Amino acid sequence: MRRHLIAGFAAGLLVVAASPASAGQGQDPVVAALEAAARPLQAFAEIVGDASLVGVGEATHGSHEFFDLQRRVFIQLVRQKGFRAFAREVSWSAGLRLDEYVMHGTGDLRQIMREEFQGSYLWNTEEHLDLLEWMREYNIRHREPLRFVGSDIGYPGPELFDRVRAGVARSRPALLADVDRLYRDMAPRTGAGEWMSTYPMRPLAERKSFRDRAWQALNLLRDNGLDAWTEQHARVIAQSMRMWASDFTDPAEAAAGFRYRDEAMADNVLWWAEHTGDRMVLAAHDGHVATTSYWANYPSVQGTFLRERWGQRYLSVGTTFHHGTFALLDRTNGGVRQVSVGPPPPNSNESTLDKVRRSDFVLDARAAPAVTRDWLAVARPTRQYAESFPDEDKSVALGRSFDVVVHVHRSTPSRLLP
Protein backbone atom coordinates (compact mmCIF):
# COMPACT_ATOMS: atom_id res chain seq x y z
CA MET A 1 0.00 0.00 0.00
CA ARG A 2 2.76 2.45 0.93
CA ARG A 3 4.50 1.98 -2.42
CA HIS A 4 1.19 2.56 -4.22
CA LEU A 5 0.46 5.64 -2.13
CA ILE A 6 3.88 7.22 -2.65
CA ALA A 7 3.76 6.52 -6.37
CA GLY A 8 0.27 7.96 -6.67
CA PHE A 9 1.22 11.03 -4.69
CA ALA A 10 4.36 11.66 -6.70
CA ALA A 11 2.82 11.00 -10.09
CA GLY A 12 -0.64 12.41 -9.56
CA LEU A 13 -0.24 15.88 -8.12
CA LEU A 14 -2.17 17.42 -10.99
CA VAL A 15 1.15 18.52 -12.44
CA VAL A 16 0.81 21.02 -15.23
CA ALA A 17 0.75 19.16 -18.53
CA ALA A 18 -0.36 19.67 -22.09
CA SER A 19 -4.14 19.58 -22.42
CA PRO A 20 -6.34 18.48 -25.28
CA ALA A 21 -6.64 22.16 -26.24
CA SER A 22 -4.18 23.38 -28.82
CA ALA A 23 -2.39 26.68 -28.82
CA GLY A 24 -3.06 29.19 -31.52
CA GLN A 25 -3.59 32.80 -32.31
CA GLY A 26 -6.97 34.33 -31.68
CA GLN A 27 -7.53 32.41 -28.46
CA ASP A 28 -10.82 33.15 -26.70
CA PRO A 29 -10.08 35.88 -24.10
CA VAL A 30 -12.02 33.97 -21.43
CA VAL A 31 -9.98 30.82 -22.07
CA ALA A 32 -6.79 32.90 -22.04
CA ALA A 33 -7.77 34.42 -18.68
CA LEU A 34 -8.65 31.01 -17.25
CA GLU A 35 -5.36 29.64 -18.47
CA ALA A 36 -3.45 32.47 -16.82
CA ALA A 37 -5.24 31.82 -13.51
CA ALA A 38 -4.97 28.00 -13.61
CA ARG A 39 -2.49 26.50 -11.15
CA PRO A 40 -1.22 23.01 -10.31
CA LEU A 41 -2.40 21.28 -7.16
CA GLN A 42 0.98 21.82 -5.51
CA ALA A 43 -0.25 25.39 -4.92
CA PHE A 44 -3.31 24.21 -3.02
CA ALA A 45 -1.97 24.90 0.48
CA GLU A 46 -1.08 28.43 -0.55
CA ILE A 47 -4.61 28.92 -1.93
CA VAL A 48 -6.14 27.68 1.33
CA GLY A 49 -4.54 30.54 3.25
CA ASP A 50 -5.94 30.86 6.77
CA ALA A 51 -9.03 28.69 6.20
CA SER A 52 -9.42 26.03 8.88
CA LEU A 53 -12.22 24.04 7.23
CA VAL A 54 -11.86 23.07 3.56
CA GLY A 55 -14.79 21.41 1.81
CA VAL A 56 -13.52 19.42 -1.18
CA GLY A 57 -16.37 18.30 -3.38
CA GLU A 58 -16.97 15.63 -5.97
CA ALA A 59 -19.08 16.03 -9.11
CA THR A 60 -19.91 12.31 -8.89
CA HIS A 61 -19.97 9.85 -6.01
CA GLY A 62 -17.88 7.36 -7.96
CA SER A 63 -14.88 8.96 -9.68
CA HIS A 64 -11.34 7.87 -8.84
CA GLU A 65 -10.03 11.35 -9.64
CA PHE A 66 -12.21 13.12 -7.07
CA PHE A 67 -11.61 10.65 -4.24
CA ASP A 68 -7.90 10.77 -4.98
CA LEU A 69 -8.02 14.58 -5.05
CA GLN A 70 -9.56 14.66 -1.57
CA ARG A 71 -6.92 12.27 -0.25
CA ARG A 72 -4.02 14.20 -1.76
CA VAL A 73 -5.37 17.56 -0.62
CA PHE A 74 -5.66 16.22 2.92
CA ILE A 75 -2.11 14.87 2.89
CA GLN A 76 -0.81 18.19 1.60
CA LEU A 77 -2.69 20.19 4.24
CA VAL A 78 -1.58 17.86 7.04
CA ARG A 79 2.04 18.34 6.04
CA GLN A 80 1.97 22.04 5.23
CA LYS A 81 -0.88 23.52 7.28
CA GLY A 82 -1.24 21.28 10.32
CA PHE A 83 -4.69 19.93 9.46
CA ARG A 84 -5.73 17.13 11.78
CA ALA A 85 -9.15 15.75 10.77
CA PHE A 86 -10.77 14.31 7.67
CA ALA A 87 -14.58 14.51 7.67
CA ARG A 88 -16.62 12.46 5.22
CA GLU A 89 -20.23 12.43 4.05
CA VAL A 90 -20.96 9.26 5.99
CA SER A 91 -22.79 8.55 9.23
CA TRP A 92 -21.44 9.88 12.52
CA SER A 93 -21.49 6.32 13.91
CA ALA A 94 -19.35 5.05 11.01
CA GLY A 95 -16.95 7.89 11.72
CA LEU A 96 -16.60 6.72 15.32
CA ARG A 97 -15.60 3.22 14.23
CA LEU A 98 -13.14 4.50 11.62
CA ASP A 99 -11.70 7.02 14.08
CA GLU A 100 -11.01 4.17 16.51
CA TYR A 101 -9.11 2.44 13.73
CA VAL A 102 -6.94 5.40 12.70
CA MET A 103 -6.33 6.34 16.33
CA HIS A 104 -5.71 2.93 17.88
CA GLY A 105 -5.81 0.29 15.13
CA THR A 106 -9.07 -1.08 16.54
CA GLY A 107 -10.91 -3.56 14.33
CA ASP A 108 -10.51 -4.89 10.81
CA LEU A 109 -10.48 -1.87 8.50
CA ARG A 110 -11.80 -3.69 5.45
CA GLN A 111 -14.64 -5.22 7.46
CA ILE A 112 -15.59 -1.84 8.95
CA MET A 113 -15.64 -0.32 5.48
CA ARG A 114 -17.81 -3.15 4.11
CA GLU A 115 -20.25 -2.74 6.98
CA GLU A 116 -20.46 1.04 7.01
CA PHE A 117 -19.98 2.08 3.38
CA GLN A 118 -23.28 0.73 2.10
CA GLY A 119 -26.28 2.06 0.21
CA SER A 120 -25.65 5.56 -1.10
CA TYR A 121 -22.32 5.67 0.76
CA LEU A 122 -20.21 4.44 -2.16
CA TRP A 123 -16.93 4.77 -0.29
CA ASN A 124 -15.89 1.10 -0.02
CA THR A 125 -13.05 1.78 -2.42
CA GLU A 126 -9.28 1.48 -2.73
CA GLU A 127 -9.04 5.28 -2.57
CA HIS A 128 -10.61 5.40 0.90
CA LEU A 129 -8.65 2.36 2.04
CA ASP A 130 -5.44 4.15 1.04
CA LEU A 131 -6.49 7.28 2.90
CA LEU A 132 -7.39 5.45 6.11
CA GLU A 133 -4.26 3.30 6.06
CA TRP A 134 -2.12 6.40 5.54
CA MET A 135 -3.83 8.08 8.49
CA ARG A 136 -3.19 5.03 10.68
CA GLU A 137 0.50 4.88 9.66
CA TYR A 138 0.85 8.62 10.30
CA ASN A 139 -0.59 8.20 13.80
CA ILE A 140 1.84 5.42 14.62
CA ARG A 141 4.75 7.75 13.82
CA HIS A 142 3.48 11.07 15.22
CA ARG A 143 2.44 12.35 18.62
CA GLU A 144 -0.45 14.56 17.44
CA PRO A 145 -3.00 12.17 15.90
CA LEU A 146 -5.13 12.53 12.82
CA ARG A 147 -8.86 11.94 13.27
CA PHE A 148 -11.67 10.68 11.05
CA VAL A 149 -15.16 12.20 11.31
CA GLY A 150 -18.50 11.13 9.89
CA SER A 151 -20.70 14.18 9.43
CA ASP A 152 -23.93 12.58 8.21
CA ILE A 153 -27.09 11.49 10.02
CA GLY A 154 -28.46 8.91 7.57
CA TYR A 155 -27.67 5.88 9.73
CA PRO A 156 -27.69 6.11 13.54
CA GLY A 157 -25.59 3.00 14.10
CA PRO A 158 -25.79 0.92 17.29
CA GLU A 159 -22.46 2.40 18.43
CA LEU A 160 -24.23 5.69 19.15
CA PHE A 161 -26.73 4.10 21.51
CA ASP A 162 -23.95 2.09 23.20
CA ARG A 163 -21.87 5.23 23.76
CA VAL A 164 -24.79 7.22 25.11
CA ARG A 165 -25.66 4.42 27.51
CA ALA A 166 -22.03 4.08 28.62
CA GLY A 167 -21.79 7.83 29.26
CA VAL A 168 -24.97 7.81 31.31
CA ALA A 169 -23.85 4.73 33.29
CA ARG A 170 -20.53 6.41 34.01
CA SER A 171 -21.79 9.75 35.30
CA ARG A 172 -25.59 9.59 35.86
CA PRO A 173 -26.52 5.93 36.45
CA ALA A 174 -29.86 6.91 37.96
CA LEU A 175 -30.95 8.00 34.47
CA LEU A 176 -30.29 4.64 32.80
CA ALA A 177 -33.83 3.35 33.14
CA ASP A 178 -35.26 6.48 31.54
CA VAL A 179 -32.70 6.41 28.73
CA ASP A 180 -33.40 2.75 28.02
CA ARG A 181 -37.13 3.43 27.95
CA LEU A 182 -36.79 6.36 25.56
CA TYR A 183 -34.48 4.44 23.20
CA ARG A 184 -36.49 1.20 23.29
CA ASP A 185 -36.55 -0.52 19.83
CA MET A 186 -34.84 2.49 18.21
CA ALA A 187 -31.31 1.23 17.53
CA PRO A 188 -30.90 -0.35 14.07
CA ARG A 189 -30.79 -4.12 13.96
CA THR A 190 -29.65 -4.32 10.34
CA GLY A 191 -26.74 -2.95 8.34
CA ALA A 192 -26.54 0.61 7.10
CA GLY A 193 -27.70 -0.05 3.54
CA GLU A 194 -30.71 -2.17 4.47
CA TRP A 195 -31.75 0.12 7.33
CA MET A 196 -31.63 3.30 5.23
CA SER A 197 -33.70 1.67 2.48
CA THR A 198 -36.34 0.11 4.73
CA TYR A 199 -36.71 2.51 7.68
CA PRO A 200 -38.49 5.23 5.61
CA MET A 201 -41.13 2.60 4.74
CA ARG A 202 -42.12 2.16 8.37
CA PRO A 203 -45.39 3.82 9.49
CA LEU A 204 -45.08 7.59 9.77
CA ALA A 205 -46.63 7.56 13.25
CA GLU A 206 -43.94 5.15 14.45
CA ARG A 207 -41.16 7.26 12.97
CA LYS A 208 -42.59 10.39 14.60
CA SER A 209 -42.77 8.59 17.93
CA PHE A 210 -39.09 7.65 17.66
CA ARG A 211 -38.28 11.26 16.76
CA ASP A 212 -40.09 12.57 19.83
CA ARG A 213 -38.47 10.06 22.18
CA ALA A 214 -35.00 10.71 20.77
CA TRP A 215 -35.34 14.44 21.45
CA GLN A 216 -36.70 13.72 24.95
CA ALA A 217 -33.58 11.65 25.61
CA LEU A 218 -31.32 14.45 24.39
CA ASN A 219 -33.11 17.02 26.56
CA LEU A 220 -32.81 14.70 29.55
CA LEU A 221 -29.05 14.51 29.10
CA ARG A 222 -28.79 18.27 28.63
CA ASP A 223 -30.79 18.95 31.76
CA ASN A 224 -28.56 16.65 33.82
CA GLY A 225 -25.20 17.96 32.63
CA LEU A 226 -23.86 14.95 30.75
CA ASP A 227 -20.44 15.33 29.16
CA ALA A 228 -20.22 16.98 25.73
CA TRP A 229 -19.39 13.79 23.81
CA THR A 230 -22.28 11.78 25.25
CA GLU A 231 -24.62 14.67 24.51
CA GLN A 232 -23.33 14.91 20.93
CA HIS A 233 -23.91 11.21 20.29
CA ALA A 234 -27.47 11.63 21.59
CA ARG A 235 -27.87 14.73 19.41
CA VAL A 236 -26.97 12.77 16.27
CA ILE A 237 -29.55 10.10 17.16
CA ALA A 238 -32.15 12.86 17.52
CA GLN A 239 -31.07 14.50 14.26
CA SER A 240 -31.42 11.22 12.39
CA MET A 241 -34.83 10.45 13.86
CA ARG A 242 -36.03 13.95 13.00
CA MET A 243 -34.95 13.65 9.36
CA TRP A 244 -36.46 10.20 8.91
CA ALA A 245 -39.76 11.33 10.50
CA SER A 246 -40.46 13.34 7.35
CA ASP A 247 -43.40 12.35 5.18
CA PHE A 248 -41.53 11.45 2.01
CA THR A 249 -44.77 11.23 0.02
CA ASP A 250 -45.11 15.01 0.43
CA PRO A 251 -42.52 16.73 -1.82
CA ALA A 252 -42.37 19.85 0.34
CA GLU A 253 -41.88 17.88 3.56
CA ALA A 254 -39.31 15.60 1.91
CA ALA A 255 -37.35 18.65 0.74
CA ALA A 256 -37.50 20.13 4.25
CA GLY A 257 -36.22 16.86 5.68
CA PHE A 258 -33.20 16.77 3.41
CA ARG A 259 -32.54 20.47 3.97
CA TYR A 260 -32.43 19.63 7.67
CA ARG A 261 -29.94 16.87 6.87
CA ASP A 262 -27.54 19.42 5.37
CA GLU A 263 -27.95 21.74 8.35
CA ALA A 264 -27.27 18.86 10.74
CA MET A 265 -24.17 17.84 8.78
CA ALA A 266 -22.88 21.40 9.11
CA ASP A 267 -23.68 21.37 12.84
CA ASN A 268 -21.74 18.15 13.34
CA VAL A 269 -18.66 19.32 11.47
CA LEU A 270 -18.59 22.59 13.42
CA TRP A 271 -19.20 20.77 16.72
CA TRP A 272 -16.11 18.67 16.06
CA ALA A 273 -14.01 21.69 15.07
CA GLU A 274 -15.09 23.68 18.11
CA HIS A 275 -14.58 20.86 20.62
CA THR A 276 -11.25 19.56 19.28
CA GLY A 277 -9.69 22.61 17.63
CA ASP A 278 -8.86 20.42 14.61
CA ARG A 279 -8.40 22.01 11.21
CA MET A 280 -10.39 19.83 8.83
CA VAL A 281 -10.92 18.69 5.27
CA LEU A 282 -14.56 17.90 4.53
CA ALA A 283 -15.26 15.48 1.65
CA ALA A 284 -18.78 15.44 0.20
CA HIS A 285 -20.67 15.92 -3.02
CA ASP A 286 -20.25 19.30 -4.70
CA GLY A 287 -23.90 19.95 -3.94
CA HIS A 288 -23.19 19.75 -0.21
CA VAL A 289 -19.95 21.77 0.01
CA ALA A 290 -21.24 24.63 -2.20
CA THR A 291 -21.79 27.91 -0.38
CA THR A 292 -24.66 28.85 -2.71
CA SER A 293 -27.04 26.04 -3.61
CA TYR A 294 -27.87 25.24 -7.23
CA TRP A 295 -30.52 22.62 -6.33
CA ALA A 296 -34.03 23.91 -6.99
CA ASN A 297 -35.57 22.24 -3.92
CA TYR A 298 -32.73 23.06 -1.51
CA PRO A 299 -32.05 26.79 -1.15
CA SER A 300 -29.54 26.09 1.63
CA VAL A 301 -27.03 23.24 1.76
CA GLN A 302 -24.24 22.20 4.12
CA GLY A 303 -21.78 24.71 2.67
CA THR A 304 -24.33 27.51 2.98
CA PHE A 305 -24.63 26.90 6.71
CA LEU A 306 -20.87 26.54 7.09
CA ARG A 307 -20.24 29.88 5.40
CA GLU A 308 -22.93 31.59 7.47
CA ARG A 309 -21.51 30.28 10.75
CA TRP A 310 -17.78 30.01 9.98
CA GLY A 311 -17.33 32.87 7.52
CA GLN A 312 -14.12 32.90 5.48
CA ARG A 313 -12.63 30.23 7.71
CA TYR A 314 -14.63 27.86 5.48
CA LEU A 315 -13.27 27.32 1.95
CA SER A 316 -15.47 25.63 -0.65
CA VAL A 317 -13.88 23.62 -3.47
CA GLY A 318 -16.02 22.43 -6.38
CA THR A 319 -15.07 19.95 -9.10
CA THR A 320 -15.80 19.48 -12.79
CA PHE A 321 -14.85 16.94 -15.45
CA HIS A 322 -15.03 16.85 -19.22
CA HIS A 323 -15.95 13.24 -19.94
CA GLY A 324 -15.46 9.71 -18.69
CA THR A 325 -16.86 6.88 -16.61
CA PHE A 326 -17.89 6.74 -12.96
CA ALA A 327 -19.61 4.44 -10.47
CA LEU A 328 -23.21 5.05 -9.45
CA LEU A 329 -25.70 3.44 -7.07
CA ASP A 330 -28.10 1.16 -8.96
CA ARG A 331 -31.50 1.82 -7.41
CA THR A 332 -32.98 -1.28 -9.03
CA ASN A 333 -30.91 -3.73 -6.99
CA GLY A 334 -28.91 -1.68 -4.48
CA GLY A 335 -25.65 -2.52 -6.22
CA VAL A 336 -23.15 -0.34 -8.04
CA ARG A 337 -23.02 0.17 -11.80
CA GLN A 338 -20.73 2.12 -14.10
CA VAL A 339 -21.97 4.80 -16.48
CA SER A 340 -20.15 6.88 -19.07
CA VAL A 341 -20.65 10.34 -20.55
CA GLY A 342 -19.06 11.89 -23.61
CA PRO A 343 -18.00 15.50 -24.19
CA PRO A 344 -20.31 18.12 -22.63
CA PRO A 345 -22.38 20.59 -24.67
CA PRO A 346 -20.50 23.65 -25.96
CA ASN A 347 -22.39 26.07 -23.69
CA SER A 348 -21.35 24.21 -20.52
CA ASN A 349 -18.83 25.18 -17.88
CA GLU A 350 -16.84 22.03 -18.55
CA SER A 351 -16.50 22.69 -22.28
CA THR A 352 -14.79 26.02 -21.69
CA LEU A 353 -12.66 24.83 -18.78
CA ASP A 354 -11.36 21.93 -20.82
CA LYS A 355 -9.96 24.34 -23.43
CA VAL A 356 -7.38 25.48 -20.89
CA ARG A 357 -3.97 24.06 -21.80
CA ARG A 358 -3.59 22.11 -18.60
CA SER A 359 -4.66 18.49 -18.25
CA ASP A 360 -6.04 19.10 -14.73
CA PHE A 361 -5.80 22.26 -12.66
CA VAL A 362 -7.03 24.29 -9.71
CA LEU A 363 -8.57 27.74 -10.10
CA ASP A 364 -8.91 30.22 -7.22
CA ALA A 365 -12.07 32.09 -8.16
CA ARG A 366 -11.49 34.76 -5.49
CA ALA A 367 -8.10 35.84 -6.85
CA ALA A 368 -8.79 35.42 -10.55
CA PRO A 369 -8.70 38.36 -13.01
CA ALA A 370 -11.91 40.28 -13.67
CA VAL A 371 -12.55 38.51 -16.98
CA THR A 372 -12.39 35.14 -15.21
CA ARG A 373 -14.54 36.26 -12.27
CA ASP A 374 -17.18 37.61 -14.64
CA TRP A 375 -17.26 34.31 -16.53
CA LEU A 376 -17.46 32.31 -13.28
CA ALA A 377 -20.38 34.45 -12.07
CA VAL A 378 -22.69 33.29 -14.89
CA ALA A 379 -24.77 30.14 -14.43
CA ARG A 380 -24.24 27.50 -17.13
CA PRO A 381 -25.08 23.81 -17.59
CA THR A 382 -22.81 21.71 -15.38
CA ARG A 383 -22.68 17.97 -14.84
CA GLN A 384 -23.51 16.92 -11.29
CA TYR A 385 -24.36 13.29 -10.55
CA ALA A 386 -25.38 12.08 -7.11
CA GLU A 387 -27.76 9.12 -7.28
CA SER A 388 -29.63 9.62 -10.57
CA PHE A 389 -28.55 8.84 -14.13
CA PRO A 390 -29.28 10.07 -16.65
CA ASP A 391 -29.92 13.41 -15.01
CA GLU A 392 -30.34 16.94 -16.30
CA ASP A 393 -27.29 19.17 -16.02
CA LYS A 394 -27.51 21.69 -13.20
CA SER A 395 -27.31 25.42 -13.87
CA VAL A 396 -24.26 26.43 -11.82
CA ALA A 397 -22.42 29.73 -11.48
CA LEU A 398 -19.13 28.23 -10.33
CA GLY A 399 -17.81 31.45 -8.82
CA ARG A 400 -20.96 31.95 -6.74
CA SER A 401 -21.10 28.41 -5.39
CA PHE A 402 -17.39 27.75 -4.86
CA ASP A 403 -14.28 29.64 -3.81
CA VAL A 404 -12.02 27.26 -5.72
CA VAL A 405 -12.66 24.97 -8.69
CA VAL A 406 -10.67 21.88 -9.68
CA HIS A 407 -11.19 20.67 -13.24
CA VAL A 408 -10.12 17.25 -14.49
CA HIS A 409 -10.17 16.20 -18.11
CA ARG A 410 -11.36 12.60 -17.67
CA SER A 411 -13.19 10.68 -14.96
CA THR A 412 -12.45 7.01 -14.35
CA PRO A 413 -14.47 4.78 -12.01
CA SER A 414 -13.60 4.59 -8.34
CA ARG A 415 -11.91 1.30 -7.49
CA LEU A 416 -14.45 -0.71 -5.53
CA LEU A 417 -13.35 -3.23 -2.93
CA PRO A 418 -15.03 -6.65 -2.63
Secondary structure, DSSP 8 states (H G I E B T S, - for coil): -HHHHHHHHHH-S------SS---TT--HHHHHHHHH-B-GGGHHHHHTT-SEEEE--SSSSBHHHHHHHHHHHHHHHHHH---EEEEEEEHHHHHHHHHHHHH--S-HHHHHHHHS-TT----BHHHHHHHHHHHHHHHH-SS--EEEEEE-S---HHHHHHHHHHHHHH-GGGHHHHHHHTTTTS--S-HHHHHHHGGGS-HHHHHHHHHHHHHHHHHHHHTT--HHHHHHHHHHHHHHHHHTS-TTSHHHHHHHHHHHHHHHHHHHHHHHHHH---EEEE--HHHH-SS--BTTBSS-HHHHHHHHHGGGEEEEEEEEEEEEEEEE-TTTS-EEEEEE----TTSHHHHHTTSSSSEEEEETTTS-HHHHHHHTS-EEE---SS-SS---EEE-HHHH-SEEEEEEEE-B--B--
